[in-house]
């Protein structure tokens, strides 16, 4: 409630409260009428406040100190006393002659008000400055944490890109002598793949549709190498194609399925990628009917020990915390099912 009231207004309301308290106190301890006491209390109180504020502003200070009080209290008291005397219809000489004690009483009240006012406004300004400094420190810490997270994401992502590139180039080399036409087609596909994937991988996020486009290119390359031993399909609901996710998030799962499950299997097998939406969650399943979890464990790719899987888990934790996870389980066809779940977020278009 008080935060919505401008500070100058709050200060004036506080001064008015001080004046009221002093006026009522003087009415209780003196024989002067309440109206007279309130008139003097308000005139002197507001004059002292203006005197202290003027001194502070003239010195260019953010908060009042005792030097401002030494200037503002006597100046404000003198001006306020003269003004109150005029408002009550008396002259200054009449007040001093008929009520000499009033000057002493008013002076004591002014000193009390001035000391309390300087103390209050100085402490209030000190607290406000400390709160502003704390907010600035929190903001700087959040910005530093965001920069550190971005750097970590870039580091983790950089681990995937050369891994994917070198494996694909190795596939091309293995076909040059035995199947030059297939090697040529693979190189053309690889060129098209790198042209888009390297640009997208530098972004913080891509759409699911873009990720699946890269997977189709990658699987097309792998299908040239494995021939009929690799059968694959991608199924994705239309309403989640615009979902946002970190780039190259699914590709390591597909690569593990082929490298550790299907490629070592003499007969090869089937790879299926299913993408569905479950409420506010995107579910991505990469399932194969390859050699299974035991073969993956022997190669160090299961249980999160492989570089690609550990990378995925770290990137998910950086971006979504506990709201996203990756699990490996036995597949229905005897292979491995990698299940990836993360919050559904619409992708924000990248600005060039």
Secondary structure, DSSP 4 states (H G I P E B T S, - for coil): -GGGS-HHHHHHHHHHHHHHHHHHHHHHHSSS-HHHHHHHHHHHHHHHHHHHHHHHHHHT-SS--HHHHHHHHHHHHHHHHHHHHHHTT--HHHHHHH-HHHHHHHHHHHHHHHHHHHHHHHHHHHHHHHHHHHHHHHHHHHHHHHHHHHHHHHHHHHHHHHHHHHHHHHHHHHHHTT-HHHHHHHHHHHHHHHHHHHHHHTSS-EEHHHHHHHHHHHHHHHHHHHGGGEEEEEEE-GGGTTBEE-TTSSHHHHHHIIIIIITTSTT-EEEEEEEEEETTEEEEEEEE-SS-HHHHHHHT-STT-SHHHHHHHHHHHHHHGGG-EEEEEE-TTSSEEEEEEEE--BPPPPP-
